[in-house]
Amino acid sequence: MDVRAAVAVQAGKPLEVMTVKLEGPREGEVLVEIKATGICHTDEFTLSGADPEGLFPAILGHEGAGVVVDVGKGVTSVRKGDHVIPLYTPECRQCPSCLSRKTNLCTAIRATQGQGLMPDGTSRFSIGKDRLFHYMGCSTFSNFTVLPEIAVAKVNADAPFDKICYIGCGVTTGIGAVINTAKVEQGATAVVFGLGGIGLNVIQGLRLAGADMIIGVDLNNDKKQWGEKFGMTHFVNPKEIDGDIVAHLVNMTKRGADQIGGADYTFDCTGSTKVMRQALEASHRGWGKSVVIGVAGAGQEIATRPFQLVTGRTWMGTAFGGARGRTDVPKIVDWYMAGKIEIDPMITHTLKLEDINKGFDLMHEGKSIRSVVVY
């Protein structure tokens, strides 16, 4: 079938909107009409050429929502008409990782997904005789896409596509990092570095968990108002303080008779290895946990003095907020529908597919929290 898609022809170039061919679902696969898709920093990371696993030409996009229009042989968990969110982190419930209950990093289709292909080693997208690569197993920058059954979460059919698409990555990653990975408890102190689409959802997750002191750190003072909207209690712009940001944050979080500072939990949402180190060193000696959410460029490494870890700090990483997609994503959609979390204010721009490159421009200019393409 002919579909409309924004194709990443090569690294560093704007997306090209064109008509491409999409083959229908094979065994164990689902054809989804994408109704809306968010434009995420991860898409930009790959498009820029910094992603070591980036493949071209490809159809990017991994933050979507839509309707099942056809299913392949053997599909039982969804059917035509179901509303779904594509999952770049699938949940097969059968691989050693899923069965361990210790991680959400399902390995069932990891090898082929990393090659930009479907589980059988082929692509469903093409232009003439040339194949196009899938992206993160999703390719939501197309108005129709094919996904493995284990990579779609059936959700509340009353939920608006242009809002819940954000749950396909940003919302779940931020909130999940707090609840699933760090396991923040009531009354905790926390620092969030980077108040973009992920950072604001970390703040929202901290509010849900009952954290008392939530410090947001960002170079853009416009983010202060955004952070406060979602539960931030203090704001710091590193450019406006005297001295080292770590010392400043440690001083802000001093408590108790011995006046030892440091946050119980810190979160890096920037992708900067320098900030990752700052986040770790701003956590509390003895029990501080620092969670790396941002993705750094190819070849970059993190470093700190071993003393920081020997004295009880823990460096952690999270992917998709530790969420098990088919199990947890429907619950988060229900939280949104019940008013437990907010999404609407974060959707700052709504675009047509033809204007998708404008969404990347708004991201670069710091003018958007999340731009959403509505088909």
Legacy VTK file of the C-alpha trace (Angstrom):
# vtk DataFile Version 3.0
C-alpha trace
ASCII
DATASET POLYDATA
POINTS 375 float
0.000 0.000 0.000
1.055 3.612 -0.521
1.681 5.599 2.668
2.931 9.088 3.445
6.141 9.310 5.416
8.899 11.691 6.433
12.069 9.906 5.309
15.521 10.457 6.798
17.473 10.143 3.567
20.852 10.826 5.149
22.372 12.106 8.362
22.327 15.848 8.931
19.712 16.540 6.255
16.079 17.593 6.766
13.446 14.886 6.501
11.828 14.484 3.081
8.061 13.920 3.000
7.121 11.473 0.275
4.961 8.513 -0.696
6.512 5.118 0.052
5.373 1.502 -0.145
4.380 -0.422 2.966
3.868 -4.168 2.906
1.108 -5.602 5.084
1.670 -7.496 8.324
3.187 -10.962 8.275
2.806 -13.620 10.954
2.940 -12.123 14.452
2.738 -8.549 13.116
0.250 -5.692 13.300
-0.584 -2.920 10.817
-1.302 0.351 12.629
-2.655 3.626 11.281
-0.664 6.243 13.169
-2.900 9.126 14.181
-0.287 11.270 15.957
3.429 11.173 16.705
5.692 13.202 18.929
9.046 14.597 17.819
11.595 13.458 20.393
15.227 14.420 21.021
16.153 10.819 20.259
14.862 11.265 16.705
17.025 14.381 16.410
20.002 12.507 17.902
19.784 9.897 15.145
19.055 12.375 12.368
22.109 14.425 13.360
24.435 11.488 12.728
25.589 11.260 16.363
23.778 7.959 16.915
26.254 5.073 16.461
23.352 2.781 15.525
21.737 5.234 13.108
20.820 3.775 9.711
19.826 5.575 6.508
17.577 5.855 4.616
15.034 5.283 7.361
11.630 6.310 8.616
12.213 7.725 12.080
9.691 8.320 14.873
9.021 6.205 17.952
6.483 8.190 19.987
3.115 7.466 18.440
-0.489 6.422 18.908
-2.946 4.933 16.476
-5.474 2.262 15.510
-4.949 -1.353 14.489
-6.224 -1.799 10.928
-4.992 -5.334 10.224
-3.242 -8.208 11.977
-1.103 -11.050 10.728
-1.465 -14.750 11.374
-1.241 -15.790 15.006
-1.887 -12.365 16.537
-4.165 -12.700 19.553
-3.511 -9.789 21.954
-4.915 -7.037 19.693
-7.468 -6.897 16.906
-8.753 -4.485 14.264
-10.075 -1.290 15.802
-7.981 -1.435 18.969
-6.240 1.788 19.979
-2.548 1.208 20.571
0.774 2.840 21.376
3.854 1.461 19.578
6.639 0.287 21.894
10.307 0.768 21.068
10.973 -1.419 24.102
8.783 -4.477 23.521
7.508 -6.928 26.100
7.423 -10.531 24.904
6.927 -11.971 28.423
8.898 -15.074 27.424
12.594 -14.173 27.029
15.028 -14.556 29.975
14.963 -10.790 30.583
11.167 -10.591 30.744
10.948 -13.702 32.904
13.582 -12.387 35.320
11.288 -9.522 36.392
14.540 -7.628 37.033
14.523 -5.543 33.841
12.226 -4.208 31.138
14.868 -4.752 28.443
13.179 -7.497 26.456
15.647 -9.254 24.145
13.172 -11.087 21.888
13.717 -8.859 18.837
16.685 -6.723 19.896
19.065 -8.010 17.199
16.868 -7.280 14.190
15.435 -4.087 15.693
18.965 -2.709 15.983
19.461 -3.494 12.291
16.389 -1.480 11.313
14.501 -4.626 10.325
11.452 -6.643 11.335
12.013 -9.865 13.322
12.247 -11.955 10.136
15.167 -9.829 8.932
13.295 -7.866 6.258
11.804 -4.377 5.937
8.179 -3.553 5.238
9.002 -0.104 3.802
10.408 0.526 0.329
10.758 3.021 -2.506
10.798 1.145 -5.794
13.299 -1.671 -5.346
15.114 0.079 -2.506
14.242 -0.786 1.068
13.904 1.727 3.863
14.980 0.920 7.391
12.571 0.820 10.310
13.501 2.914 13.362
13.485 1.657 16.940
10.979 -0.923 15.747
8.333 1.802 15.349
8.735 4.251 12.416
5.881 6.507 13.476
6.874 9.261 11.016
4.637 7.381 8.585
0.834 7.484 8.643
0.826 3.682 8.618
3.423 1.325 10.051
3.896 -2.360 10.796
5.042 -3.584 14.201
5.552 -6.900 15.977
2.590 -7.843 18.163
4.848 -7.707 21.236
5.638 -4.061 20.443
2.141 -2.577 20.737
0.262 -1.704 23.922
-3.531 -1.715 23.790
-4.853 1.411 25.522
-8.067 3.203 26.497
-9.994 3.973 23.304
-11.305 7.245 24.766
-7.821 8.738 25.149
-6.850 11.444 22.598
-4.135 10.315 20.193
-2.420 13.707 20.041
-1.766 13.596 23.799
-1.138 9.944 24.603
1.415 9.558 21.806
3.764 11.328 24.259
3.386 8.334 26.597
5.163 6.279 23.927
8.451 7.774 25.132
8.790 11.049 27.045
6.111 10.686 29.703
6.864 7.053 30.489
10.628 7.571 30.479
10.489 10.482 32.927
7.872 9.188 35.323
9.200 5.645 35.122
12.746 6.736 35.976
11.376 8.007 39.282
8.952 5.225 40.130
10.514 2.113 38.567
14.248 2.831 38.489
15.035 5.120 41.426
12.015 4.035 43.486
11.772 7.463 45.100
10.047 7.520 48.470
7.848 10.132 50.109
9.754 13.059 51.616
12.845 12.633 49.416
15.015 15.428 48.000
15.841 15.379 44.303
17.664 17.320 41.600
16.662 17.177 37.924
19.235 18.345 35.370
17.592 19.481 32.133
13.955 20.598 32.065
12.940 19.515 28.607
10.338 16.945 27.665
11.922 14.223 29.792
12.955 16.399 32.737
9.482 17.831 33.239
8.091 14.332 33.418
10.748 13.396 35.963
9.494 16.347 38.020
5.941 15.144 37.545
7.005 11.680 38.703
8.736 13.125 41.767
5.563 14.979 42.675
3.597 11.738 42.328
6.099 9.933 44.564
5.764 12.616 47.244
9.243 14.164 47.083
9.527 17.249 49.309
12.338 19.189 47.638
12.523 19.094 43.841
15.328 21.209 42.367
15.347 21.839 38.642
18.593 22.793 36.888
18.581 24.363 33.435
20.479 27.014 31.468
17.221 28.482 30.162
15.360 30.654 32.671
12.143 30.149 30.715
12.112 26.599 32.075
11.563 27.866 35.635
7.884 28.485 35.015
7.540 25.123 33.299
9.174 23.270 36.172
6.986 24.973 38.759
3.891 24.012 36.766
4.680 20.336 37.287
5.901 20.376 40.878
9.417 21.841 41.008
10.135 23.649 44.293
13.498 25.293 43.476
15.233 26.400 40.259
18.934 26.861 39.546
20.550 28.291 36.428
24.250 27.258 36.560
25.217 30.417 34.671
23.812 32.593 37.453
25.569 31.141 40.483
29.016 31.791 41.895
31.316 28.799 41.829
30.717 25.122 41.214
27.179 23.850 40.577
27.793 20.673 42.583
28.871 22.592 45.679
25.883 24.902 45.255
23.428 22.006 45.114
25.055 20.190 48.014
24.750 23.353 50.081
21.077 23.749 49.102
20.277 20.251 50.317
22.074 20.320 53.685
20.038 18.968 56.553
20.308 17.376 59.975
22.633 18.130 62.859
25.758 17.229 60.874
24.643 19.412 57.927
25.673 16.891 55.271
24.340 17.917 51.879
23.483 16.117 48.696
20.182 15.021 47.185
18.691 11.606 47.801
18.097 11.296 44.074
19.471 13.076 41.004
18.498 12.678 37.360
20.425 13.611 34.223
18.091 14.436 31.337
20.665 16.252 29.192
22.843 13.627 27.532
25.942 15.589 28.593
28.633 13.417 30.175
29.812 16.442 32.149
26.351 16.871 33.622
26.106 13.143 34.347
29.166 13.498 36.574
27.753 16.584 38.259
24.512 14.734 38.937
26.296 11.851 40.606
28.488 14.113 42.725
25.482 16.191 43.822
23.868 13.096 45.342
24.108 12.288 49.055
27.044 10.297 50.409
26.024 6.926 51.769
22.784 6.481 49.823
22.475 8.923 46.929
21.183 7.486 43.670
21.896 9.195 40.359
19.944 8.098 37.296
21.269 8.617 33.758
18.411 9.151 31.308
20.011 11.329 28.615
21.836 9.624 25.736
25.376 10.794 24.931
26.976 10.821 21.492
29.086 8.039 20.008
32.415 7.516 21.740
31.659 9.642 24.781
32.398 8.221 28.223
31.454 9.141 31.778
34.011 9.531 34.555
34.219 10.299 38.257
36.591 9.603 41.118
36.075 6.091 42.546
35.760 7.795 45.947
32.314 9.037 44.900
31.091 5.456 44.543
33.066 3.962 47.419
31.313 6.415 49.731
27.930 4.959 48.898
26.582 6.714 45.849
24.966 4.630 43.124
25.097 5.412 39.412
22.089 3.996 37.590
20.753 4.006 34.050
17.242 3.640 32.730
15.649 2.910 29.360
11.980 3.696 28.803
11.807 4.463 32.510
12.071 0.783 33.381
8.514 0.335 32.124
7.224 -2.972 30.792
5.427 -1.674 27.745
2.346 -3.816 27.307
1.789 -3.944 31.056
2.643 -0.418 32.209
1.806 1.896 29.285
-1.970 1.241 29.483
-1.820 2.119 33.200
-0.096 5.432 32.465
-2.747 6.255 29.866
-5.345 5.577 32.564
-3.470 7.889 34.964
-3.713 10.625 32.349
-7.413 10.019 31.771
-8.022 10.131 35.538
-6.147 13.435 35.889
-3.354 11.895 37.940
-0.738 13.219 35.499
-0.752 16.093 33.018
0.232 15.954 29.367
-1.765 18.664 27.555
0.395 21.642 28.649
3.536 19.923 27.348
2.164 19.618 23.811
3.255 23.085 22.805
2.968 22.735 19.020
0.747 20.681 16.711
1.920 20.249 13.123
1.032 18.587 9.843
3.387 15.957 8.431
4.508 18.405 5.737
5.759 20.729 8.486
7.622 18.092 10.487
11.016 19.762 10.021
9.623 22.842 11.756
9.214 20.662 14.831
12.942 19.942 14.826
13.664 23.658 14.404
11.484 24.499 17.402
13.358 21.878 19.420
16.753 23.317 18.463
15.577 26.819 19.324
14.303 25.731 22.740
10.793 26.957 21.882
8.951 23.669 22.329
8.471 21.079 25.020
6.893 18.626 22.604
5.781 19.105 19.029
3.245 16.582 17.779
2.462 15.700 14.181
-1.214 14.873 13.626
-2.025 12.876 10.502
LINES 1 376
375 0 1 2 3 4 5 6 7 8 9 10 11 12 13 14 15 16 17 18 19 20 21 22 23 24 25 26 27 28 29 30 31 32 33 34 35 36 37 38 39 40 41 42 43 44 45 46 47 48 49 50 51 52 53 54 55 56 57 58 59 60 61 62 63 64 65 66 67 68 69 70 71 72 73 74 75 76 77 78 79 80 81 82 83 84 85 86 87 88 89 90 91 92 93 94 95 96 97 98 99 100 101 102 103 104 105 106 107 108 109 110 111 112 113 114 115 116 117 118 119 120 121 122 123 124 125 126 127 128 129 130 131 132 133 134 135 136 137 138 139 140 141 142 143 144 145 146 147 148 149 150 151 152 153 154 155 156 157 158 159 160 161 162 163 164 165 166 167 168 169 170 171 172 173 174 175 176 177 178 179 180 181 182 183 184 185 186 187 188 189 190 191 192 193 194 195 196 197 198 199 200 201 202 203 204 205 206 207 208 209 210 211 212 213 214 215 216 217 218 219 220 221 222 223 224 225 226 227 228 229 230 231 232 233 234 235 236 237 238 239 240 241 242 243 244 245 246 247 248 249 250 251 252 253 254 255 256 257 258 259 260 261 262 263 264 265 266 267 268 269 270 271 272 273 274 275 276 277 278 279 280 281 282 283 284 285 286 287 288 289 290 291 292 293 294 295 296 297 298 299 300 301 302 303 304 305 306 307 308 309 310 311 312 313 314 315 316 317 318 319 320 321 322 323 324 325 326 327 328 329 330 331 332 333 334 335 336 337 338 339 340 341 342 343 344 345 346 347 348 349 350 351 352 353 354 355 356 357 358 359 360 361 362 363 364 365 366 367 368 369 370 371 372 373 374
